[in-house]
Amino acid sequence: MSGKWAHRLAWPCLPLLLSLAACGSGGGANLGQRAQIECAPFARALTGVSLTGDAADWWLQARGLYDRSDTPAVGSILVLRRSRRLPEGHVAVVSEVLSARQITVTQANWVHGRVTQDQLVEDVSGAGDWSLVRVWWPPAGQMGVTDYPTFGFIRPDRPAGHDRLIAMTPAAIRLAEQGW
């Protein structure tokens, strides 16, 4: 089919085509499981850390309680600083380390009211020290365009591996919903 009819038929299918094209691109088009929870209670339930309050405050709270690092490890918690877009900061649990500058995370409320798994995060800092990142934006099926400053990574006492994190996600959602 060609001409104006092909264009008119293809346009309504564009979101479906984009989502299918994104499936193998490091973040998929998955908007995640519905869950009315914030990132901090979810990360606490998923990792077992005993940190509370705003996500951005976790970095200082972790001093002396947990190891902190500027390099990612599976099961560690990426802590984003406060910004205009993130007035309380944000935390996400590293689910895989793909390369020196790419990881995937499992997180709550990056997409409002959703828990997303294995979402791509890229280090875009000039020094390659994870001080500035970009995060996959599931509704668009592509990397976000905003650079977010970070503190680094908090290492729980017993970090879980990828498969365990994914398996534990439903229970962590329930715990976070109960205010754990």
MIPA-408826 format. One line per field, with one value per atom (N, C-alpha, C, O, CB): residue number from 1; residue in one letter; chain; atom name; z, x, y. Coordinates in steps of 0.2 Angstrom, whole numbers. Glycine has a CB too. Layout:
! residues N
nr <- [NUM,...] $
rest <- [A,...] $
kette <- [A,...] $
atom <- [CA,...] $
zz <- [Z,...] $
xx <- [X,...] $
yy <- [Y,...] $
//
This chain:
! residues 180
nr <- [1,1,1,1,1,2,2,2,2,2,3,3,3,3,3,4,4,4,4,4,5,5,5,5,5,6,6,6,6,6,7,7,7,7,7,8,8,8,8,8,9,9,9,9,9,10,10,10,10,10,11,11,11,11,11,12,12,12,12,12,13,13,13,13,13,14,14,14,14,14,15,15,15,15,15,16,16,16,16,16,17,17,17,17,17,18,18,18,18,18,19,19,19,19,19,20,20,20,20,20,21,21,21,21,21,22,22,22,22,22,23,23,23,23,23,24,24,24,24,24,25,25,25,25,25,26,26,26,26,26,27,27,27,27,27,28,28,28,28,28,29,29,29,29,29,30,30,30,30,30,31,31,31,31,31,32,32,32,32,32,33,33,33,33,33,34,34,34,34,34,35,35,35,35,35,36,36,36,36,36,37,37,37,37,37,38,38,38,38,38,39,39,39,39,39,40,40,40,40,40,41,41,41,41,41,42,42,42,42,42,43,43,43,43,43,44,44,44,44,44,45,45,45,45,45,46,46,46,46,46,47,47,47,47,47,48,48,48,48,48,49,49,49,49,49,50,50,50,50,50,51,51,51,51,51,52,52,52,52,52,53,53,53,53,53,54,54,54,54,54,55,55,55,55,55,56,56,56,56,56,57,57,57,57,57,58,58,58,58,58,59,59,59,59,59,60,60,60,60,60,61,61,61,61,61,62,62,62,62,62,63,63,63,63,63,64,64,64,64,64,65,65,65,65,65,66,66,66,66,66,67,67,67,67,67,68,68,68,68,68,69,69,69,69,69,70,70,70,70,70,71,71,71,71,71,72,72,72,72,72,73,73,73,73,73,74,74,74,74,74,75,75,75,75,75,76,76,76,76,76,77,77,77,77,77,78,78,78,78,78,79,79,79,79,79,80,80,80,80,80,81,81,81,81,81,82,82,82,82,82,83,83,83,83,83,84,84,84,84,84,85,85,85,85,85,86,86,86,86,86,87,87,87,87,87,88,88,88,88,88,89,89,89,89,89,90,90,90,90,90,91,91,91,91,91,92,92,92,92,92,93,93,93,93,93,94,94,94,94,94,95,95,95,95,95,96,96,96,96,96,97,97,97,97,97,98,98,98,98,98,99,99,99,99,99,100,100,100,100,100,101,101,101,101,101,102,102,102,102,102,103,103,103,103,103,104,104,104,104,104,105,105,105,105,105,106,106,106,106,106,107,107,107,107,107,108,108,108,108,108,109,109,109,109,109,110,110,110,110,110,111,111,111,111,111,112,112,112,112,112,113,113,113,113,113,114,114,114,114,114,115,115,115,115,115,116,116,116,116,116,117,117,117,117,117,118,118,118,118,118,119,119,119,119,119,120,120,120,120,120,121,121,121,121,121,122,122,122,122,122,123,123,123,123,123,124,124,124,124,124,125,125,125,125,125,126,126,126,126,126,127,127,127,127,127,128,128,128,128,128,129,129,129,129,129,130,130,130,130,130,131,131,131,131,131,132,132,132,132,132,133,133,133,133,133,134,134,134,134,134,135,135,135,135,135,136,136,136,136,136,137,137,137,137,137,138,138,138,138,138,139,139,139,139,139,140,140,140,140,140,141,141,141,141,141,142,142,142,142,142,143,143,143,143,143,144,144,144,144,144,145,145,145,145,145,146,146,146,146,146,147,147,147,147,147,148,148,148,148,148,149,149,149,149,149,150,150,150,150,150,151,151,151,151,151,152,152,152,152,152,153,153,153,153,153,154,154,154,154,154,155,155,155,155,155,156,156,156,156,156,157,157,157,157,157,158,158,158,158,158,159,159,159,159,159,160,160,160,160,160,161,161,161,161,161,162,162,162,162,162,163,163,163,163,163,164,164,164,164,164,165,165,165,165,165,166,166,166,166,166,167,167,167,167,167,168,168,168,168,168,169,169,169,169,169,170,170,170,170,170,171,171,171,171,171,172,172,172,172,172,173,173,173,173,173,174,174,174,174,174,175,175,175,175,175,176,176,176,176,176,177,177,177,177,177,178,178,178,178,178,179,179,179,179,179,180,180,180,180,180] $
rest <- [M,M,M,M,M,S,S,S,S,S,G,G,G,G,G,K,K,K,K,K,W,W,W,W,W,A,A,A,A,A,H,H,H,H,H,R,R,R,R,R,L,L,L,L,L,A,A,A,A,A,W,W,W,W,W,P,P,P,P,P,C,C,C,C,C,L,L,L,L,L,P,P,P,P,P,L,L,L,L,L,L,L,L,L,L,L,L,L,L,L,S,S,S,S,S,L,L,L,L,L,A,A,A,A,A,A,A,A,A,A,C,C,C,C,C,G,G,G,G,G,S,S,S,S,S,G,G,G,G,G,G,G,G,G,G,G,G,G,G,G,A,A,A,A,A,N,N,N,N,N,L,L,L,L,L,G,G,G,G,G,Q,Q,Q,Q,Q,R,R,R,R,R,A,A,A,A,A,Q,Q,Q,Q,Q,I,I,I,I,I,E,E,E,E,E,C,C,C,C,C,A,A,A,A,A,P,P,P,P,P,F,F,F,F,F,A,A,A,A,A,R,R,R,R,R,A,A,A,A,A,L,L,L,L,L,T,T,T,T,T,G,G,G,G,G,V,V,V,V,V,S,S,S,S,S,L,L,L,L,L,T,T,T,T,T,G,G,G,G,G,D,D,D,D,D,A,A,A,A,A,A,A,A,A,A,D,D,D,D,D,W,W,W,W,W,W,W,W,W,W,L,L,L,L,L,Q,Q,Q,Q,Q,A,A,A,A,A,R,R,R,R,R,G,G,G,G,G,L,L,L,L,L,Y,Y,Y,Y,Y,D,D,D,D,D,R,R,R,R,R,S,S,S,S,S,D,D,D,D,D,T,T,T,T,T,P,P,P,P,P,A,A,A,A,A,V,V,V,V,V,G,G,G,G,G,S,S,S,S,S,I,I,I,I,I,L,L,L,L,L,V,V,V,V,V,L,L,L,L,L,R,R,R,R,R,R,R,R,R,R,S,S,S,S,S,R,R,R,R,R,R,R,R,R,R,L,L,L,L,L,P,P,P,P,P,E,E,E,E,E,G,G,G,G,G,H,H,H,H,H,V,V,V,V,V,A,A,A,A,A,V,V,V,V,V,V,V,V,V,V,S,S,S,S,S,E,E,E,E,E,V,V,V,V,V,L,L,L,L,L,S,S,S,S,S,A,A,A,A,A,R,R,R,R,R,Q,Q,Q,Q,Q,I,I,I,I,I,T,T,T,T,T,V,V,V,V,V,T,T,T,T,T,Q,Q,Q,Q,Q,A,A,A,A,A,N,N,N,N,N,W,W,W,W,W,V,V,V,V,V,H,H,H,H,H,G,G,G,G,G,R,R,R,R,R,V,V,V,V,V,T,T,T,T,T,Q,Q,Q,Q,Q,D,D,D,D,D,Q,Q,Q,Q,Q,L,L,L,L,L,V,V,V,V,V,E,E,E,E,E,D,D,D,D,D,V,V,V,V,V,S,S,S,S,S,G,G,G,G,G,A,A,A,A,A,G,G,G,G,G,D,D,D,D,D,W,W,W,W,W,S,S,S,S,S,L,L,L,L,L,V,V,V,V,V,R,R,R,R,R,V,V,V,V,V,W,W,W,W,W,W,W,W,W,W,P,P,P,P,P,P,P,P,P,P,A,A,A,A,A,G,G,G,G,G,Q,Q,Q,Q,Q,M,M,M,M,M,G,G,G,G,G,V,V,V,V,V,T,T,T,T,T,D,D,D,D,D,Y,Y,Y,Y,Y,P,P,P,P,P,T,T,T,T,T,F,F,F,F,F,G,G,G,G,G,F,F,F,F,F,I,I,I,I,I,R,R,R,R,R,P,P,P,P,P,D,D,D,D,D,R,R,R,R,R,P,P,P,P,P,A,A,A,A,A,G,G,G,G,G,H,H,H,H,H,D,D,D,D,D,R,R,R,R,R,L,L,L,L,L,I,I,I,I,I,A,A,A,A,A,M,M,M,M,M,T,T,T,T,T,P,P,P,P,P,A,A,A,A,A,A,A,A,A,A,I,I,I,I,I,R,R,R,R,R,L,L,L,L,L,A,A,A,A,A,E,E,E,E,E,Q,Q,Q,Q,Q,G,G,G,G,G,W,W,W,W,W] $
kette <- [A,A,A,A,A,A,A,A,A,A,A,A,A,A,A,A,A,A,A,A,A,A,A,A,A,A,A,A,A,A,A,A,A,A,A,A,A,A,A,A,A,A,A,A,A,A,A,A,A,A,A,A,A,A,A,A,A,A,A,A,A,A,A,A,A,A,A,A,A,A,A,A,A,A,A,A,A,A,A,A,A,A,A,A,A,A,A,A,A,A,A,A,A,A,A,A,A,A,A,A,A,A,A,A,A,A,A,A,A,A,A,A,A,A,A,A,A,A,A,A,A,A,A,A,A,A,A,A,A,A,A,A,A,A,A,A,A,A,A,A,A,A,A,A,A,A,A,A,A,A,A,A,A,A,A,A,A,A,A,A,A,A,A,A,A,A,A,A,A,A,A,A,A,A,A,A,A,A,A,A,A,A,A,A,A,A,A,A,A,A,A,A,A,A,A,A,A,A,A,A,A,A,A,A,A,A,A,A,A,A,A,A,A,A,A,A,A,A,A,A,A,A,A,A,A,A,A,A,A,A,A,A,A,A,A,A,A,A,A,A,A,A,A,A,A,A,A,A,A,A,A,A,A,A,A,A,A,A,A,A,A,A,A,A,A,A,A,A,A,A,A,A,A,A,A,A,A,A,A,A,A,A,A,A,A,A,A,A,A,A,A,A,A,A,A,A,A,A,A,A,A,A,A,A,A,A,A,A,A,A,A,A,A,A,A,A,A,A,A,A,A,A,A,A,A,A,A,A,A,A,A,A,A,A,A,A,A,A,A,A,A,A,A,A,A,A,A,A,A,A,A,A,A,A,A,A,A,A,A,A,A,A,A,A,A,A,A,A,A,A,A,A,A,A,A,A,A,A,A,A,A,A,A,A,A,A,A,A,A,A,A,A,A,A,A,A,A,A,A,A,A,A,A,A,A,A,A,A,A,A,A,A,A,A,A,A,A,A,A,A,A,A,A,A,A,A,A,A,A,A,A,A,A,A,A,A,A,A,A,A,A,A,A,A,A,A,A,A,A,A,A,A,A,A,A,A,A,A,A,A,A,A,A,A,A,A,A,A,A,A,A,A,A,A,A,A,A,A,A,A,A,A,A,A,A,A,A,A,A,A,A,A,A,A,A,A,A,A,A,A,A,A,A,A,A,A,A,A,A,A,A,A,A,A,A,A,A,A,A,A,A,A,A,A,A,A,A,A,A,A,A,A,A,A,A,A,A,A,A,A,A,A,A,A,A,A,A,A,A,A,A,A,A,A,A,A,A,A,A,A,A,A,A,A,A,A,A,A,A,A,A,A,A,A,A,A,A,A,A,A,A,A,A,A,A,A,A,A,A,A,A,A,A,A,A,A,A,A,A,A,A,A,A,A,A,A,A,A,A,A,A,A,A,A,A,A,A,A,A,A,A,A,A,A,A,A,A,A,A,A,A,A,A,A,A,A,A,A,A,A,A,A,A,A,A,A,A,A,A,A,A,A,A,A,A,A,A,A,A,A,A,A,A,A,A,A,A,A,A,A,A,A,A,A,A,A,A,A,A,A,A,A,A,A,A,A,A,A,A,A,A,A,A,A,A,A,A,A,A,A,A,A,A,A,A,A,A,A,A,A,A,A,A,A,A,A,A,A,A,A,A,A,A,A,A,A,A,A,A,A,A,A,A,A,A,A,A,A,A,A,A,A,A,A,A,A,A,A,A,A,A,A,A,A,A,A,A,A,A,A,A,A,A,A,A,A,A,A,A,A,A,A,A,A,A,A,A,A,A,A,A,A,A,A,A,A,A,A,A,A,A,A,A,A,A,A,A,A,A,A,A,A,A,A,A,A,A,A,A,A,A,A,A,A,A,A,A,A,A,A,A,A,A,A,A,A,A,A,A,A,A,A,A,A,A,A,A,A,A,A,A,A,A,A,A,A,A,A,A,A,A,A,A,A,A,A,A,A,A,A,A,A,A,A,A,A,A,A,A,A,A,A,A,A,A,A,A,A,A,A,A,A,A,A,A,A,A,A,A,A,A,A,A,A,A,A,A,A,A,A] $
atom <- [N,CA,C,O,CB,N,CA,C,O,CB,N,CA,C,O,CB,N,CA,C,O,CB,N,CA,C,O,CB,N,CA,C,O,CB,N,CA,C,O,CB,N,CA,C,O,CB,N,CA,C,O,CB,N,CA,C,O,CB,N,CA,C,O,CB,N,CA,C,O,CB,N,CA,C,O,CB,N,CA,C,O,CB,N,CA,C,O,CB,N,CA,C,O,CB,N,CA,C,O,CB,N,CA,C,O,CB,N,CA,C,O,CB,N,CA,C,O,CB,N,CA,C,O,CB,N,CA,C,O,CB,N,CA,C,O,CB,N,CA,C,O,CB,N,CA,C,O,CB,N,CA,C,O,CB,N,CA,C,O,CB,N,CA,C,O,CB,N,CA,C,O,CB,N,CA,C,O,CB,N,CA,C,O,CB,N,CA,C,O,CB,N,CA,C,O,CB,N,CA,C,O,CB,N,CA,C,O,CB,N,CA,C,O,CB,N,CA,C,O,CB,N,CA,C,O,CB,N,CA,C,O,CB,N,CA,C,O,CB,N,CA,C,O,CB,N,CA,C,O,CB,N,CA,C,O,CB,N,CA,C,O,CB,N,CA,C,O,CB,N,CA,C,O,CB,N,CA,C,O,CB,N,CA,C,O,CB,N,CA,C,O,CB,N,CA,C,O,CB,N,CA,C,O,CB,N,CA,C,O,CB,N,CA,C,O,CB,N,CA,C,O,CB,N,CA,C,O,CB,N,CA,C,O,CB,N,CA,C,O,CB,N,CA,C,O,CB,N,CA,C,O,CB,N,CA,C,O,CB,N,CA,C,O,CB,N,CA,C,O,CB,N,CA,C,O,CB,N,CA,C,O,CB,N,CA,C,O,CB,N,CA,C,O,CB,N,CA,C,O,CB,N,CA,C,O,CB,N,CA,C,O,CB,N,CA,C,O,CB,N,CA,C,O,CB,N,CA,C,O,CB,N,CA,C,O,CB,N,CA,C,O,CB,N,CA,C,O,CB,N,CA,C,O,CB,N,CA,C,O,CB,N,CA,C,O,CB,N,CA,C,O,CB,N,CA,C,O,CB,N,CA,C,O,CB,N,CA,C,O,CB,N,CA,C,O,CB,N,CA,C,O,CB,N,CA,C,O,CB,N,CA,C,O,CB,N,CA,C,O,CB,N,CA,C,O,CB,N,CA,C,O,CB,N,CA,C,O,CB,N,CA,C,O,CB,N,CA,C,O,CB,N,CA,C,O,CB,N,CA,C,O,CB,N,CA,C,O,CB,N,CA,C,O,CB,N,CA,C,O,CB,N,CA,C,O,CB,N,CA,C,O,CB,N,CA,C,O,CB,N,CA,C,O,CB,N,CA,C,O,CB,N,CA,C,O,CB,N,CA,C,O,CB,N,CA,C,O,CB,N,CA,C,O,CB,N,CA,C,O,CB,N,CA,C,O,CB,N,CA,C,O,CB,N,CA,C,O,CB,N,CA,C,O,CB,N,CA,C,O,CB,N,CA,C,O,CB,N,CA,C,O,CB,N,CA,C,O,CB,N,CA,C,O,CB,N,CA,C,O,CB,N,CA,C,O,CB,N,CA,C,O,CB,N,CA,C,O,CB,N,CA,C,O,CB,N,CA,C,O,CB,N,CA,C,O,CB,N,CA,C,O,CB,N,CA,C,O,CB,N,CA,C,O,CB,N,CA,C,O,CB,N,CA,C,O,CB,N,CA,C,O,CB,N,CA,C,O,CB,N,CA,C,O,CB,N,CA,C,O,CB,N,CA,C,O,CB,N,CA,C,O,CB,N,CA,C,O,CB,N,CA,C,O,CB,N,CA,C,O,CB,N,CA,C,O,CB,N,CA,C,O,CB,N,CA,C,O,CB,N,CA,C,O,CB,N,CA,C,O,CB,N,CA,C,O,CB,N,CA,C,O,CB,N,CA,C,O,CB,N,CA,C,O,CB,N,CA,C,O,CB,N,CA,C,O,CB,N,CA,C,O,CB,N,CA,C,O,CB,N,CA,C,O,CB,N,CA,C,O,CB,N,CA,C,O,CB,N,CA,C,O,CB,N,CA,C,O,CB,N,CA,C,O,CB,N,CA,C,O,CB,N,CA,C,O,CB,N,CA,C,O,CB,N,CA,C,O,CB,N,CA,C,O,CB,N,CA,C,O,CB,N,CA,C,O,CB,N,CA,C,O,CB,N,CA,C,O,CB,N,CA,C,O,CB,N,CA,C,O,CB,N,CA,C,O,CB,N,CA,C,O,CB,N,CA,C,O,CB,N,CA,C,O,CB,N,CA,C,O,CB,N,CA,C,O,CB,N,CA,C,O,CB,N,CA,C,O,CB,N,CA,C,O,CB,N,CA,C,O,CB,N,CA,C,O,CB,N,CA,C,O,CB,N,CA,C,O,CB] $
zz <- [0,0,0,3,6,-4,-4,-4,-3,-10,-4,-4,2,8,-10,2,8,12,18,6,9,13,18,23,8,15,19,25,31,15,24,30,35,41,27,32,37,41,47,33,38,42,46,52,37,45,49,55,60,45,54,60,66,72,58,66,72,75,81,71,71,74,76,79,68,76,78,85,86,77,90,97,97,101,102,94,94,91,94,91,85,82,86,86,75,89,93,99,101,96,102,108,106,110,112,100,98,96,97,92,93,91,98,98,87,103,109,113,118,114,112,116,117,122,113,112,113,114,112,107,116,116,123,124,113,128,134,139,145,133,138,143,141,145,143,135,133,134,135,137,132,133,139,140,127,143,149,154,156,152,155,160,167,172,159,168,175,178,176,179,184,188,192,194,194,192,196,203,206,194,206,214,216,213,215,220,223,229,235,225,227,233,230,224,234,235,233,232,234,238,230,228,235,235,224,240,246,250,251,251,251,255,250,253,256,244,240,240,241,232,239,239,246,247,238,252,258,259,261,264,256,257,252,254,254,247,242,244,243,235,248,250,257,259,248,261,269,272,278,270,269,272,277,277,267,283,288,287,292,295,282,280,279,277,274,281,281,278,277,288,277,275,267,263,278,265,258,255,259,257,249,246,246,247,238,245,244,251,251,242,257,263,265,270,268,261,262,262,266,257,258,257,264,266,252,267,273,279,283,275,279,284,284,289,283,278,277,279,281,269,280,283,289,294,283,290,296,296,300,301,293,293,287,288,293,281,275,271,272,271,267,263,257,255,260,255,250,245,246,253,238,233,227,227,231,223,217,211,205,215,212,207,208,214,206,203,204,206,203,199,209,210,211,213,217,208,209,216,220,206,217,224,227,233,228,225,228,226,221,226,230,229,226,229,236,220,217,220,220,209,223,226,222,221,233,219,215,220,225,210,219,223,221,217,221,226,225,219,217,231,215,210,209,212,203,204,203,201,203,197,197,195,200,200,188,205,210,217,220,209,219,225,231,236,227,231,237,235,239,239,229,227,224,223,232,223,221,222,222,213,223,224,220,219,232,217,213,215,216,205,214,216,209,204,219,209,204,203,207,204,197,195,191,191,192,187,183,181,181,176,181,179,172,171,183,167,160,157,153,155,160,157,163,167,150,161,166,166,171,164,161,161,160,159,156,160,160,165,166,153,168,173,171,167,180,174,174,182,186,171,183,190,190,185,192,196,198,203,207,201,201,205,205,201,202,210,211,209,211,218,206,205,200,201,212,196,191,186,184,188,184,181,186,190,175,187,192,193,188,191,199,201,198,198,199,196,193,197,199,186,197,198,192,189,204,190,184,185,190,179,181,182,177,171,183,178,173,168,162,169,171,167,166,171,170,160,159,162,162,151,165,167,165,165,175,162,159,163,165,152,164,167,162,157,170,162,157,160,157,155,166,169,164,161,176,164,161,163,159,161,170,173,173,175,179,171,171,179,180,168,183,190,193,199,194,189,190,194,198,195,194,197,193,196,198,187,183,178,175,178,178,175,171,172,180,166,162,163,164,154,164,165,160,157,172,158,153,155,161,153,150,151,147,141,148,151,148,144,139,154,146,142,135,130,145,134,127,124,118,128,128,125,123,118,119,127,125,131,136,119,130,136,137,132,134,143,145,143,141,152,142,140,146,145,135,152,158,161,162,163,163,167,174,176,165,178,185,189,188,187,194,198,203,206,202,205,210,216,215,207,221,227,225,226,233,223,222,224,223,226,226,228,235,238,223,238,245,244,241,249,248,247,254,259,247,253,258,261,258,256,267,270,266,266,277,264,260,253,252,264,248,242,238,238,238,236,232,224,222,232,221,214,210,212,212,203,199,199,200,192,199,199,205,205,197,211,217,218,221,223,215,216,212,214,213,206,202,205,205,195,208,212,218,220,214,221,227,226,231,232,220,219,221,224,211,219,222,229,232,219,233,240,243,248,243,239,241,240,244,237,235,233,239,242,227,241,247,253,257,248,255,261,261,266,262,255,254,255,258,248,252,253,260,262,248,264,271,275,281,273,272,276,279,284,281,277,280,280,282,277] $
xx <- [4,0,4,10,-5,2,7,2,-4,11,5,2,-1,1,-3,-7,-10,-13,-14,-15,-16,-19,-14,-16,-23,-8,-3,-2,-1,3,-1,1,-5,-3,2,-11,-17,-18,-20,-23,-16,-17,-11,-12,-17,-5,1,1,3,7,-2,-2,-5,-2,-5,-11,-14,-10,-10,-21,-6,-2,5,9,-1,6,13,15,20,14,11,13,14,19,7,10,12,18,22,6,20,26,32,37,26,31,37,38,44,35,33,34,37,41,27,35,38,46,50,34,47,54,58,64,54,55,59,60,64,55,57,58,65,66,53,69,76,81,87,78,78,83,85,87,80,85,88,83,85,93,77,72,65,61,73,64,57,52,54,55,46,41,36,31,37,39,35,34,39,38,28,27,27,26,20,27,28,21,16,32,22,16,13,17,18,7,4,5,4,-4,7,8,8,12,15,4,4,9,7,-3,15,20,26,27,23,30,35,42,42,36,47,53,56,59,58,57,60,57,61,61,51,48,49,50,41,49,50,57,58,48,62,69,70,74,73,68,69,66,70,66,60,57,61,61,50,63,67,74,76,67,77,84,85,90,88,80,81,85,87,84,87,91,86,80,93,89,85,86,88,87,84,85,78,73,89,76,69,70,75,66,64,64,64,64,69,66,66,72,77,68,72,77,84,89,75,84,90,94,100,89,90,93,96,100,88,95,98,105,108,95,108,115,119,123,118,117,120,118,122,117,112,110,114,115,102,116,120,127,130,120,129,136,137,133,138,142,143,139,140,142,133,129,130,130,121,131,132,138,139,125,141,146,143,137,150,146,144,150,156,143,148,153,150,145,153,155,154,153,153,159,154,153,147,146,159,143,137,139,144,133,134,135,127,123,139,126,119,117,121,119,111,108,110,107,111,114,115,110,106,122,110,104,108,112,101,105,107,103,97,106,107,104,105,110,107,99,99,98,94,93,101,101,94,91,107,93,87,89,94,86,83,84,77,72,86,76,70,65,59,70,67,62,61,56,65,66,66,67,72,71,62,63,65,67,57,63,64,70,71,58,73,78,74,68,83,78,75,80,86,74,78,82,79,73,82,84,83,88,93,83,85,90,93,89,86,99,103,101,102,111,99,97,102,103,90,106,111,116,115,108,122,128,129,132,134,128,129,136,139,124,139,145,148,144,145,153,156,151,152,163,147,143,136,132,145,134,127,125,128,125,119,116,108,106,117,105,98,96,99,95,90,87,80,76,88,78,71,69,73,70,64,62,54,51,65,52,45,45,49,43,39,37,41,41,36,46,49,44,43,55,40,33,28,27,32,24,20,15,12,15,15,11,13,9,4,19,22,28,32,23,29,36,38,35,35,44,47,54,57,49,55,60,65,63,58,71,77,76,77,76,76,76,83,86,71,85,92,93,89,93,99,102,109,113,102,111,118,121,118,117,128,132,134,137,139,132,134,139,140,127,142,146,153,155,148,156,162,168,172,164,168,173,172,176,175,166,164,163,165,169,161,161,154,153,164,149,142,139,134,141,142,139,134,130,145,132,127,124,128,130,118,115,109,106,113,107,101,97,100,102,91,86,81,79,83,80,76,69,67,75,65,58,53,52,58,50,46,40,39,43,37,31,33,30,28,40,42,46,47,47,48,51,58,61,48,61,68,71,68,68,78,81,79,77,89,78,76,81,87,75,80,84,87,91,81,85,87,93,93,81,98,103,102,100,110,103,101,108,111,96,109,115,114,108,117,119,118,123,128,119,122,127,131,137,123,128,132,128,122,139,131,127,128,134,130,123,123,123,118,117,127,127,124,126,135,118,115,120,124,108,118,122,122,127,119,117,116,113,107,112,116,113,111,114,118,105,102,105,106,94,105,106,100,95,109,101,96,90,84,99,90,84,81,75,86,84,81,78,72,86,81,77,71,66,82,71,65,60,54,66,62,57,54,48,60,58,56,52,48,62,51,48,40,38,48,36,29,29,24,26,33,33,35,32,37,40,42,37,36,48,33,27,22,20,24,20,16,18,14,14,25,27,27,25,35,29,29,22,21,32,17,10,8,3,6,11,9,13,11,10,17,21,27,29,16,30,36,41,47,37] $
yy <- [-6,0,6,6,0,11,17,23,23,17,29,35,37,35,35,42,44,39,40,50,34,29,25,23,24,23,20,24,22,18,31,35,36,35,42,36,36,30,30,38,24,18,17,14,12,19,18,23,21,20,29,34,31,31,40,28,25,20,18,23,16,11,13,9,6,19,21,20,17,29,21,19,12,10,21,7,0,-1,-5,-4,2,0,3,-1,4,9,11,7,5,18,4,0,-7,-9,-2,-9,-16,-14,-19,-18,-9,-7,-6,-7,-1,-4,-3,-9,-9,2,-14,-20,-23,-25,-26,-22,-25,-19,-20,-29,-13,-8,-6,0,-2,-10,-9,-6,-4,-4,-5,-3,-5,-5,4,-7,-9,-4,2,-15,-5,-1,-2,0,0,-7,-9,-3,0,-15,-1,4,1,5,7,-5,-8,-10,-9,-4,-13,-14,-8,-4,-20,-8,-3,-3,-9,-3,2,2,9,13,-2,11,18,19,20,20,18,19,23,24,12,26,30,26,20,36,29,25,23,18,30,27,26,20,15,32,19,13,7,2,14,8,2,-1,-7,3,4,2,-1,-6,8,2,-1,-8,-12,4,-9,-16,-21,-27,-15,-18,-23,-25,-30,-20,-20,-21,-23,-25,-15,-21,-22,-17,-18,-29,-11,-6,-2,-2,-1,0,3,11,14,1,14,21,23,20,22,30,32,40,42,32,42,49,50,45,53,56,58,54,53,65,52,48,51,48,47,58,62,62,62,69,61,61,54,53,62,49,42,42,38,37,46,46,48,44,51,53,55,50,49,62,48,43,36,33,41,35,28,29,23,27,35,35,32,33,43,27,23,17,13,28,17,11,6,0,13,9,5,7,13,5,3,5,10,8,-1,15,19,19,19,26,20,19,24,26,12,25,28,24,26,34,17,12,7,6,8,6,2,-6,-8,2,-9,-16,-19,-15,-18,-25,-27,-27,-30,-35,-25,-25,-18,-17,-30,-14,-8,-3,-4,-5,3,8,14,17,9,16,22,28,28,22,33,39,45,48,40,48,54,60,59,54,65,71,75,74,76,79,84,88,90,88,90,94,97,96,91,102,105,100,100,110,95,89,84,81,86,83,78,82,81,73,85,89,85,87,93,79,74,69,65,70,70,65,59,59,63,54,47,42,43,48,36,30,24,24,28,20,15,9,11,17,3,-3,-6,-7,-8,-6,-9,-16,-20,-8,-18,-25,-28,-34,-25,-24,-27,-22,-16,-30,-24,-20,-22,-28,-20,-18,-20,-18,-22,-16,-12,-10,-5,-4,-7,-2,3,9,13,5,10,16,15,19,21,8,7,1,-4,4,3,-2,-2,2,0,-7,-7,-7,-9,-13,-4,-3,-5,-5,4,-7,-8,-3,-1,-16,1,7,8,5,13,12,14,21,25,12,23,29,34,40,33,31,35,37,42,31,32,33,33,28,27,38,39,33,31,45,30,25,18,14,26,17,11,9,13,12,2,0,-3,-7,-6,-1,-3,-7,-6,3,-13,-17,-17,-16,-24,-17,-18,-12,-13,-24,-6,0,3,3,6,5,7,14,18,7,14,20,21,16,21,27,28,33,39,30,32,37,42,40,34,48,53,58,64,57,57,62,62,57,60,68,68,64,62,75,63,59,51,47,61,49,42,40,34,38,44,43,42,42,48,41,40,46,46,34,52,58,62,66,63,59,62,57,53,68,56,50,52,57,44,48,48,42,37,50,42,37,35,40,38,29,27,29,29,19,32,34,30,31,42,25,20,23,20,16,28,31,32,32,36,35,36,31,31,42,25,20,22,19,17,26,29,32,33,34,33,36,43,47,37,45,52,57,55,53,63,69,73,77,73,72,76,72,66,77,76,73,75,80,77,69,70,69,64,64,73,72,67,66,79,63,58,59,63,51,55,55,49,49,54,43,37,31,31,37,26,19,17,18,14,15,13,5,2,15,2,-6,-9,-8,-8,-12,-15,-21,-23,-19,-23,-28,-35,-38,-30,-36,-43,-41,-43,-48,-38,-37,-43,-48,-33,-43,-48,-48,-43,-48,-54,-54,-52,-51,-61,-52,-50,-54,-51,-50,-61,-65,-64,-64,-72,-64,-63,-56,-56,-64,-51,-44,-45,-42,-39,-48,-48,-52,-50,-51,-58,-62,-59,-60,-69,-54,-51,-45,-42,-49,-43,-36,-36,-32,-35,-41,-41,-41,-37,-48,-44,-44,-37,-35,-50,-34,-28,-22,-18,-26,-23,-19,-19,-14,-20,-25,-26,-23,-20,-34,-24,-21,-14,-11,-24,-11,-4,-1,4,-2,-4,-2,-2,2,-6,-7,-7,-3,-2,-15,1,6,4,7,9,-2,-5,0,-2,-11] $
//
